[in-house]
Amino acid sequence: MKYNYVPIDFEFHSSEEPHPTLVCASLIVDGQVESYWLNDGDTDQDWHALQERLHFLHTKGCIFLTYMAIAEARCLITLGIDPVKYKVIDLYNEYRLLANHNHKIEYGRHLIGGQVVTTHGRVSYDQTKKVNNSRPEFGLASACFKFLNERIDEERKEAMRQVILSRDPNLIHANREEIIQYCESDVEHLLPLYKAMATEYMTLLPQDHHERMLEYMLTRGRYSCLTALIEARGYPINYEETRAFSENVPNMMRALQRDINSQFPDIRPFKFVPKTGDFTWDQKATREWIKTLPMAVQSRWEKTDTGAYSLSLDAFQEHFDYKHTYPRGNLGAQMVRYLKFKQSLNGFMPMKEGAKRKSFWESVGTDHRVRPFLGIYGSQSGRNQPSATGFIFLKAAWMRALVQPPKERVIIGIDFSSQEFLIAALLSEDENMLKAYESGDVYLYFAKLAGAVPPEGTKAQYKEQRDLFKATVLGIQYGMAEKGLALKLSADIGRTVTESEAFSLIKKFERSFPQYVRWKDKTMQYYKSKKHLMLPDGWAMWGDNWNHRSVLNFPVQGTGASILRRAVELCHYANINVVVTLHDALYIESKALSDHIASDASDLARCMRQAFRDMFPEHLRARANVRLDGKMWGPKYEEGEFTVSGVKFHTSKIHVDERALDDYTRFKPYFKKVDTSVYL
C-alpha cells in the first residue's frame, strides 16, 4: 500500500502549561507548503482551517512526519485533537534508534555545538588513545547534517526561537513572516530525512523485518503521542512546600555538611567560610583519606586526567555502593550521600546570573503541575531518560513527599515485582527460574537450590542468607563478575565478602539456573553473528557494542521498557490518566472516591498484567503471571493497606519510601520557611 506522507511542524511557547500557546504551523501536502498563523487574537479562521485540514488528511490515511513528535502532539491536543488516533512517525526517535550502537551513525562527522567535529567510538574499557568519543546531538540540525549533509542556518533559527520564547505577542506579530519562513524551512527537511533514515534501516534490518519497518516506526510515533498526553497532564506537587524547600536549599546543604563533619571531627571534610557563612569541600583532606584505604581499593580508584584520585560520585559509588541508607561513621558512604544529595538538588539550587543550567521551576505551570522533558527512548534499552531537573521521581527518594495530588484526588501507583527476573526466566525458558518466581520469593528459593537454606526454611529464619542471595541475584543479573560482585555484596550485607566467596556464589547461580546461562551464551553468539538484537516492539541495538555486560542487559531491560510502553497504551484505551512512568512503574491520578479508586486501580492492574503477557509468545503467556505491588496517597488517606484485584496497596497521606524515612524526617522542616540561622 502506498502512503501519503505529510511533514508537519508547529511553533509554540509555554510548554509548561497544559496547553502550549500556538504561534504557527506548516505542513507539506503533495509537494505544496501550507502555513497557518495561530497566534493573533483573531485566529479562529486559521485554527478551524487547520483542524479541518488535519482531520481530512487523517481520514485519507496520511502519515504525519515530525521531528520530536511530543511537541507536535502537544499542539494537536491544544487544537482539540487526540494525537494517538493519527499515524505519526517521529524522526527524532528514529535518529536515536539508528545511532544505538551503530558506529556509522553514532560517530564520524557530526554537528555538535554548532561546530563540525569528527568523533570516534571506543573499542574497549581500557582504550588509552585519546580521541573524541562525544555522542551526537539529536536535534534537527544534527540530523540534517548527518543524514543529508546539509547545514541549517542555526543563527537565524535561534533568533526566531528567542522571539517566540519571549512570549511577547507584539514582538511575535512583528516577526510573523520570518517565523513562518523559519517553520517552513524546518518542515521541508522532514521527507528527505525520512527517506535517508529508511535507506539506512534497510542496511541494518534483516530481510524478514523489512516489511515491518513502517509498523515499528508508527509504534514509536504512537508512544510519542501517548507521552504528549502524559506531559500535558503533568504531575501534581504541593506548590507551597516545594517553594519553601527550594528557597531553603542553601540551609539544607549547610545542615548536611555540618552533620557529616560531626561524624569525622579529625578529618572534617567541609571547611566553614565565615565570610560567606557557607562550607567548602576540603578535597585535599578527602584525597588524603582515600590514601588510608586498603591498597586493593586505592589501586582501582578512578583517577582524573592529572592522576589525582577522582572525587566524582561514580568514583565513590564504585567502592561504596549505597542507595538509600548510609552508615554513619563510614566516610565513603557519607560522601556518596553528600554527592547524591547535591545532585538531587539540581534545578532547585540558587543559580548565578547568566547561568545556562535549567531550573526545576521552568517545568512548573500556573496550575502548579510539573511538565518535564520525559526523554523517551533515551537509553540503549529504550527506557525513558527524563530530565532529572524537573522530574522529582529521579531525585532523592524522600523528595517524593513533595508530589501530592490536590484535594479530592489520589495518586495510584503500581510497579512490577521482580520484573527483570521473570523476564529473564521467560526469555530463557529456564524452568528453575520460573519456579523460583512462582514460589513468591526468588531469593529464598535460590538459597534453597544452592543448599544454603533447608527446604522448609523461612525468610524470617534465614534473613542473612536470603539477603546474601538476593544481592547475588541482582548483581549477576547486571553481569557482575567476582570483583564487582564482591564489592556489591560487601556494601549490601555489611560484611566483607571476598572475591573467592563471590566467585563461589556465581557458580551456585549457574548450577541453579543452567538454562538461563545457556540462553545468555546463545544471545551473545546471536548478537555477534547477526549484528543486532531486537525487542518485541521493534526497538533495536545494533552490532557495535563492545561491552559484553551491556549487550546481555539489553534483552531483559529492553523488554521491560517495551512492557511499560504497552501498558501506557492500554491505559489510554481504558481512559486511565497516566501522570508518571518510572522504570517498572506507572502512576495514575484518580478521584478520591471509593468506587473510582477501586475501578481505576483494578483497570491499571489489568492493563499492566496484559502488557506483560503481550510481550511474550503464546506458549509462554500462561507462565507470564507477573506480581504487582501498589501504593496510593492523597490528602484523605492515612497509613493502611487494602487489596484490589489481587494487588495489595499501601495507603498514606504522602509518599515516602520507607528506606528514606530518616532523611525525610531530617529535611521535612525545610518544607516550610525557616530561620536561616537554624540548622538541623
C-alpha positions in Angstrom: 0.0 0.0 0.0 1.3 3.4 -0.9 1.1 6.1 1.8 1.0 9.8 1.5 3.5 11.4 3.9 2.7 14.8 5.3 5.6 16.6 7.1 4.3 18.9 9.8 5.8 21.3 12.3 4.5 23.8 14.9 6.0 26.8 16.6 4.8 27.5 20.1 5.8 28.5 23.6 4.7 27.9 27.2 5.2 24.1 27.1 5.0 24.1 30.9 1.3 24.9 30.7 -1.5 22.3 30.0 -1.9 23.8 26.5 1.1 25.5 24.9 0.5 28.8 23.1 0.5 28.1 19.4 2.2 30.5 17.1 2.1 28.9 13.7 2.1 25.5 11.8 3.4 24.4 8.5 2.8 21.2 6.6 3.5 19.9 3.1 0.8 18.1 1.1 1.5 16.7 -2.3 4.7 18.9 -2.5 2.9 22.1 -1.6 3.7 24.0 1.6 0.7 25.2 3.7 1.2 27.5 6.6 -1.3 28.7 9.3 -0.8 31.6 11.6 -2.3 30.8 15.0 -1.0 33.5 17.4 -3.1 36.6 16.9 -6.2 37.3 19.0 -8.5 36.8 15.9 -7.2 33.4 14.9 -10.4 31.4 14.7 -10.3 31.2 10.9 -6.8 29.6 10.7 -7.5 27.4 13.7 -10.6 26.0 12.1 -9.0 25.7 8.7 -6.0 23.7 10.2 -8.3 21.5 12.3 -10.4 20.6 9.2 -7.3 20.1 7.1 -5.7 17.7 9.6 -8.9 15.8 10.0 -9.2 15.4 6.2 -5.7 14.2 5.9 -6.1 11.8 8.8 -9.3 10.2 7.2 -7.3 9.7 4.0 -4.8 7.6 5.9 -1.9 10.0 5.6 1.2 9.5 7.8 2.5 12.7 9.5 6.2 13.1 9.6 7.5 15.1 12.6 10.7 15.8 14.5 10.3 15.4 18.3 6.6 14.4 17.9 5.8 15.0 21.6 5.9 18.8 20.8 3.7 18.4 17.7 1.3 16.1 19.6 1.0 18.6 22.4 0.0 21.2 19.8 -2.6 18.8 18.3 -4.0 18.4 21.8 -4.3 22.2 22.1 -6.3 22.0 18.8 -8.7 19.5 20.4 -7.2 16.5 18.5 -6.3 13.2 20.0 -2.9 12.6 18.5 -2.9 8.9 19.3 -5.5 8.4 16.6 -3.2 9.8 14.0 -0.4 7.9 12.2 2.8 9.6 13.2 6.5 9.0 12.6 8.9 10.7 15.0 12.2 11.1 13.2 13.8 12.1 16.5 13.1 8.6 17.8 14.4 7.1 14.6 17.7 9.0 14.8 18.2 7.8 18.3 17.5 4.2 17.2 19.7 4.3 14.2 22.6 5.6 16.4 22.1 2.9 19.1 25.5 1.2 18.9 25.7 1.8 15.1 29.1 3.5 14.8 28.4 4.6 11.2 25.6 6.9 12.6 26.7 7.3 16.2 30.2 8.6 15.3 32.0 10.2 12.4 31.3 13.8 11.2 28.7 15.5 13.4 27.4 18.9 14.1 27.9 19.4 17.8 27.5 22.8 19.5 27.3 24.4 16.1 30.7 23.1 15.0 31.6 20.2 12.7 33.6 17.6 14.6 34.8 14.1 13.9 34.1 11.6 16.7 35.3 8.0 17.2 33.7 5.1 19.1 35.5 3.3 21.9 36.5 -0.3 21.3 37.2 -1.3 24.9 37.2 -0.2 28.5 41.0 0.2 28.6 41.3 2.2 25.4 44.2 4.6 26.1 44.4 6.6 22.9 42.7 9.9 23.5 40.1 10.6 20.8 36.8 12.5 20.7 34.2 10.0 22.0 31.4 12.5 22.1 27.9 11.3 21.5 25.9 13.1 18.8 23.4 15.8 19.5 19.9 14.7 18.4 18.4 18.0 17.3 17.0 18.6 13.8 20.2 20.4 12.7 22.4 17.5 13.7 20.1 15.0 11.9 20.1 17.1 8.7 23.9 17.3 8.8 24.4 13.6 9.5 21.8 12.2 7.0 21.5 14.9 4.4 24.9 16.6 4.7 23.1 20.0 5.0 23.8 22.8 7.4 20.8 24.6 8.8 21.1 28.3 9.5 21.3 27.9 13.2 21.8 31.7 13.9 18.6 32.5 12.1 16.8 29.7 13.8 18.0 30.7 17.2 17.0 34.3 16.6 13.4 33.3 15.7 13.3 30.8 18.6 14.2 33.6 21.0 11.5 35.8 19.6 8.9 33.0 20.1 10.2 32.2 23.6 9.9 35.9 24.6 6.2 35.3 24.8 5.7 38.9 23.7 2.7 39.0 21.4 3.7 42.2 19.8 7.2 41.1 19.1 6.0 37.8 17.8 3.5 39.5 15.5 6.1 41.9 14.2 8.2 38.9 13.1 5.3 37.0 11.7 6.7 36.4 8.2 10.1 35.4 9.4 8.6 33.0 11.9 6.5 31.4 9.2 9.6 31.1 7.0 11.5 29.5 9.9 8.7 27.0 10.4 8.5 26.2 6.7 12.3 25.7 6.4 12.1 23.1 9.2 9.3 21.1 7.6 11.0 21.0 4.2 13.7 18.7 5.6 11.4 16.0 7.1 10.6 13.9 4.0 14.2 13.8 2.8 15.3 12.8 6.3 12.7 10.1 6.4 13.9 8.6 3.1 17.5 8.8 4.2 16.7 7.0 7.5 14.6 4.4 5.8 17.5 3.6 3.5 19.8 3.2 6.5 17.3 0.8 8.1 17.4 -1.4 5.1 21.2 -1.9 5.6 20.7 -2.8 9.2 17.4 -4.8 9.4 17.4 -8.4 8.4 15.3 -9.1 5.3 12.4 -10.6 7.3 11.9 -7.3 9.2 11.9 -5.0 6.2 8.1 -5.2 5.8 7.6 -4.4 9.5 9.8 -1.3 9.4 6.9 1.1 9.0 4.9 -0.7 11.7 7.8 -0.3 14.1 8.1 3.4 13.2 4.4 4.0 13.7 4.5 2.2 17.1 7.3 4.5 18.3 5.4 7.6 16.9 2.3 6.5 18.8 4.3 6.3 22.0 5.5 9.9 21.4 1.8 10.9 21.2 1.0 8.9 24.4 3.8 10.7 26.1 2.5 14.1 25.0 -0.8 13.3 26.8 1.2 12.4 30.0 3.2 15.7 29.6 0.0 17.7 29.1 -1.5 16.3 32.3 1.7 16.9 34.3 2.1 15.6 37.8 1.0 17.5 40.9 3.1 18.9 43.7 2.5 20.7 46.9 3.4 24.1 45.5 3.9 26.0 48.8 6.1 23.3 50.3 8.1 22.9 47.1 8.7 26.7 47.0 9.8 26.7 50.6 12.1 23.7 50.0 13.6 25.4 47.0 14.4 28.5 49.0 15.9 26.5 51.8 18.3 24.6 49.7 21.4 26.5 51.0 20.3 25.8 54.5 19.9 22.2 53.7 23.3 21.9 52.2 24.9 23.5 55.3 22.9 21.2 57.6 24.2 18.1 55.7 27.8 19.4 55.7 27.6 20.0 59.4 26.2 16.6 60.1 29.0 14.9 58.1 31.6 17.0 59.8 30.3 16.0 63.2 30.9 12.3 62.3 34.5 12.9 61.4 36.0 15.5 63.7 39.6 14.5 62.8 39.0 14.9 59.1 36.3 17.5 58.8 35.6 17.1 55.1 34.0 20.5 54.8 35.6 23.8 55.8 33.5 26.7 57.2 34.0 30.1 55.5 33.0 32.8 58.0 32.8 35.5 55.3 30.0 33.7 53.3 28.6 31.6 56.0 28.9 28.5 53.7 31.1 25.4 53.7 33.6 24.4 51.0 34.6 20.8 50.4 38.2 20.1 51.6 39.1 17.9 48.7 42.7 17.6 49.8 41.6 16.1 53.1 39.3 13.7 51.3 42.1 12.5 49.0 44.4 12.1 52.0 41.6 9.8 53.5 41.5 7.8 50.3 45.2 7.1 50.8 44.4 5.3 54.0 42.1 2.8 52.3 43.4 -0.7 51.5 45.8 -0.9 48.6 43.3 -3.1 46.7 40.8 -0.2 46.8 43.4 2.5 46.1 44.7 0.7 43.0 41.2 0.5 41.5 40.1 4.0 42.4 39.2 6.2 39.4 41.8 8.8 38.5 41.5 12.3 36.9 43.5 13.3 33.9 46.1 14.7 36.2 46.5 11.4 38.0 44.7 12.5 41.2 42.0 10.4 42.9 38.7 11.3 41.3 36.1 12.7 43.7 33.1 12.1 41.4 30.0 10.3 42.5 30.8 7.4 40.2 34.3 7.0 41.7 32.9 6.8 45.3 30.0 4.5 44.2 32.4 2.0 42.7 33.6 1.2 46.2 30.7 2.4 48.4 27.5 1.5 46.5 24.8 2.7 48.9 21.4 3.8 47.7 19.0 4.7 50.5 20.8 4.2 53.8 24.3 5.5 54.5 26.1 4.0 57.6 27.2 6.7 59.9 30.9 6.8 60.6 31.7 5.5 57.1 33.2 8.4 55.2 32.8 6.7 51.8 29.1 6.1 52.4 28.7 9.7 53.7 30.4 11.2 50.6 28.0 9.2 48.4 25.2 10.6 50.4 26.5 14.1 50.0 27.2 13.9 46.3 23.8 12.2 45.6 22.1 14.9 47.7 23.9 17.7 45.8 23.0 16.0 42.5 19.3 15.7 43.5 19.2 19.4 44.2 20.0 20.3 40.6 17.3 22.7 39.5 16.5 23.8 43.0 19.8 25.4 43.9 20.3 29.1 43.5 21.9 29.9 40.2 24.3 32.7 39.4 23.1 35.3 37.0 23.6 34.3 33.4 23.8 30.6 34.2 22.6 28.3 31.4 21.6 25.5 33.7 17.8 24.8 33.7 15.7 25.3 36.8 13.0 23.0 38.1 10.6 25.9 38.0 10.8 26.2 34.2 8.7 22.9 34.1 6.0 24.1 36.5 2.8 25.5 35.1 0.5 28.1 36.5 -1.7 25.2 37.6 1.1 24.1 39.8 1.7 20.9 37.9 5.1 19.8 36.6 5.7 19.0 32.9 9.4 18.0 32.4 11.1 16.6 29.4 10.5 12.9 29.6 13.3 11.7 27.4 11.6 8.8 25.7 13.9 6.1 24.1 16.7 7.9 25.9 18.7 4.8 26.9 20.2 2.0 24.8 17.4 -0.4 26.0 14.7 2.1 25.0 13.9 3.2 28.6 12.8 6.8 29.2 15.5 9.1 30.5 13.7 12.1 31.8 15.5 15.3 32.6 16.2 15.0 36.4 15.9 18.8 36.7 12.2 18.7 36.5 11.5 15.1 37.5 11.2 14.7 41.2 11.0 10.9 40.9 14.6 10.7 39.9 15.8 12.8 42.8 16.4 11.7 46.4 13.7 9.3 47.4 12.5 11.5 50.3 11.7 14.3 47.9 8.8 12.3 46.5 6.8 13.6 49.5 6.5 16.8 47.6 4.5 15.0 44.9 1.0 15.5 46.2 -2.4 15.4 44.5 -4.9 18.2 45.2 -7.9 17.7 47.5 -10.4 15.1 46.3 -7.7 13.4 44.2 -5.4 10.5 44.8 -2.3 9.1 43.1 -2.3 5.4 42.5 1.0 3.7 41.6 1.7 0.1 40.6 5.1 -1.5 39.9 6.1 -4.9 38.6 7.6 -7.1 41.4 11.0 -8.7 40.5 10.1 -8.0 36.9 13.5 -8.5 35.4 14.0 -11.9 37.0 10.7 -13.1 35.5 11.5 -11.6 32.1 14.9 -13.4 32.1 13.2 -16.6 33.2 10.7 -16.4 30.3 13.2 -15.3 27.6 15.5 -18.2 28.6 12.6 -20.6 29.4 14.6 -21.7 32.5 12.2 -23.9 34.5 14.1 -23.4 37.8 13.9 -19.6 37.4 10.2 -19.8 36.6 9.6 -21.9 39.7 11.7 -19.6 41.8 9.5 -16.6 40.7 6.3 -18.6 41.2 7.4 -19.5 44.7 6.9 -15.9 45.7 10.4 -15.4 47.0 13.0 -15.7 44.3 16.0 -15.2 46.6 15.0 -17.7 49.3 14.2 -20.2 46.5 17.7 -19.7 45.1 19.3 -20.1 48.5 17.4 -23.4 48.9 18.5 -24.6 45.4 22.1 -23.8 46.3 21.8 -25.7 49.6 22.3 -22.7 51.8 18.8 -22.9 53.3 16.9 -26.1 54.1 13.7 -26.8 52.0 11.5 -25.9 55.0 13.4 -22.7 55.8 11.6 -19.4 56.0 12.6 -15.8 55.3 12.4 -14.9 59.0 14.6 -17.8 60.0 17.3 -17.2 57.3 17.3 -13.5 56.8 21.1 -13.2 56.5 21.4 -16.0 53.9 18.4 -14.6 51.9 20.0 -11.1 51.9 23.2 -12.6 50.6 21.5 -14.5 47.8 19.3 -11.5 46.9 22.3 -9.3 46.4 23.9 -12.1 44.4 20.9 -12.4 42.0 20.7 -8.7 41.5 24.5 -8.4 40.8 24.6 -11.3 38.4 21.6 -10.1 36.5 23.6 -6.9 35.8 26.5 -9.0 34.6 28.9 -8.6 37.5 32.0 -10.7 37.7 33.5 -11.7 41.0 35.3 -8.4 41.7 32.3 -6.2 41.2 30.0 -8.7 43.0 32.3 -8.9 46.0 32.2 -5.1 46.4 28.4 -5.1 46.0 27.8 -7.9 48.4 30.1 -6.3 51.0 28.2 -3.0 50.7 24.8 -4.6 50.7 25.1 -7.1 53.6 27.5 -5.1 55.8 30.4 -7.5 56.0 33.5 -8.2 53.8 32.8 -10.7 51.0 35.9 -11.9 49.3 36.3 -12.4 45.5 36.6 -16.1 46.2 33.3 -16.2 48.0 31.7 -14.1 45.2 33.0 -16.5 42.6 31.5 -19.4 44.5 28.1 -17.7 44.6 28.3 -17.1 40.9 28.9 -20.8 40.3 26.0 -21.7 42.5 23.8 -19.4 40.5 25.0 -21.0 37.2 24.3 -24.5 38.6 20.9 -23.5 39.9 19.8 -21.8 36.6 21.7 -23.6 33.8 19.2 -22.9 31.0 19.5 -19.1 31.7 23.3 -19.4 31.5 23.0 -21.2 28.1 20.5 -18.6 26.9 23.0 -15.8 27.7 25.7 -17.6 25.7 23.3 -18.0 22.7 22.2 -14.4 22.9 25.8 -13.2 22.8 26.6 -15.6 19.8 23.5 -14.3 18.0 24.5 -10.7 18.6 28.0 -11.3 17.3 26.8 -13.1 14.2 23.6 -11.1 13.3 24.9 -7.7 14.4 21.7 -6.7 16.2 19.2 -7.6 19.0 15.6 -6.5 18.6 12.8 -6.1 21.2 9.2 -7.3 20.5 8.0 -3.7 19.6 10.9 -3.1 17.2 13.4 -1.2 19.3 16.9 -2.5 18.5 20.5 -2.4 19.5 22.9 -2.6 16.5 26.2 -4.6 16.4 28.9 -2.2 17.6 28.5 -2.6 21.3 31.9 -3.9 22.7 30.5 -4.1 26.3 29.6 -7.7 27.0 27.6 -6.8 30.1 25.7 -4.1 28.3 24.7 -6.5 25.4 23.3 -9.1 27.8 21.4 -6.5 29.8 19.6 -5.3 26.7 17.0 -8.1 26.1 15.8 -8.1 29.7 15.9 -4.3 30.4 14.6 -3.6 26.9 11.7 -6.0 27.2 10.8 -4.3 30.5 10.8 -0.9 28.6 8.6 -2.4 25.9 6.2 -3.7 28.5 5.9 -0.3 30.1 5.2 1.4 26.8 2.5 -1.2 26.0 0.9 -0.6 29.5 0.8 3.2 28.8 -1.1 2.4 25.5 -3.5 0.1 27.2 -4.2 2.6 29.9 -5.0 5.2 27.3 -7.6 3.0 25.6 -9.1 2.2 29.1 -9.4 6.0 29.8 -6.9 5.9 32.7 -4.9 9.1 33.2 -1.2 8.2 33.5 0.8 11.0 35.0 4.2 9.4 35.6 6.1 6.5 34.2 9.2 5.3 36.2 11.3 2.3 35.3 8.9 -0.5 36.0 6.0 1.5 37.5 3.0 3.5 36.4 1.3 6.3 38.4 -2.2 7.5 37.6 -4.4 10.1 39.1 -8.0 9.4 40.2 -10.9 10.9 42.1 -10.7 10.2 45.8 -14.0 8.3 45.8 -14.1 4.6 46.8 -15.8 3.5 43.6 -13.5 5.5 41.3 -10.4 4.3 43.2 -11.4 0.6 43.1 -12.3 0.8 39.4 -9.1 2.7 38.3 -6.8 0.6 40.4 -8.3 -2.5 39.0 -8.1 -1.2 35.5 -4.5 -0.2 35.9 -3.6 -3.7 37.3 -5.4 -5.3 34.4 -3.5 -3.1 31.8 -0.2 -3.8 33.4 -0.7 -7.6 33.5 -1.9 -7.6 29.9 1.0 -5.5 28.7 3.4 -8.0 30.4 1.8 -11.0 28.7 1.7 -9.3 25.3 5.5 -9.2 25.0 5.9 -13.0 25.0 5.0 -15.7 22.6 1.7 -17.6 23.1 3.3 -20.7 24.6 4.8 -18.6 27.4 1.9 -16.4 28.3 0.4 -18.9 30.8 3.7 -18.6 32.9 3.8 -14.8 32.4 2.0 -14.1 35.6 3.8 -11.1 37.0 3.2 -9.9 40.5 2.3 -6.3 41.2 2.9 -4.0 44.2 0.7 -1.0 44.8 0.8 2.3 46.6 -1.7 5.1 46.9 -1.6 8.5 48.5 -3.6 11.7 48.8 -4.9 14.2 51.4 -7.7 12.0 52.6 -5.7 8.9 53.3 -4.0 7.5 56.5 -1.4 4.8 56.8 -3.0 1.5 55.9 -3.4 -1.3 53.4 -6.2 -2.7 51.2 -6.3 -5.1 48.3 -7.9 -4.6 44.8 -7.7 -7.2 42.0 -5.1 -9.2 43.8 -2.8 -6.1 44.3 -2.0 -5.0 47.9 -1.9 -1.2 48.1 -0.2 0.7 50.9 -2.0 4.0 51.6 -0.8 7.2 53.1 -1.3 11.0 53.0 2.1 11.4 51.3 4.5 9.1 49.6 7.9 8.4 51.3 10.0 5.4 50.5 10.4 3.6 53.9 14.2 3.4 53.2 14.3 7.2 53.0 12.4 7.9 56.3 15.4 9.1 58.2 16.3 11.7 55.5 12.7 12.7 55.2 12.5 13.3 58.9 15.7 15.3 58.8 14.6 17.6 55.9 10.9 17.8 56.4 11.3 21.1 58.4 12.7 22.7 55.3 9.3 22.2 53.5 8.4 25.4 55.4 10.2 28.7 55.6 12.8 28.5 58.4 15.1 30.9 60.2 18.3 30.8 58.2 20.3 30.7 61.5 18.8 27.3 62.4 20.4 24.0 61.2 19.3 20.5 61.9 
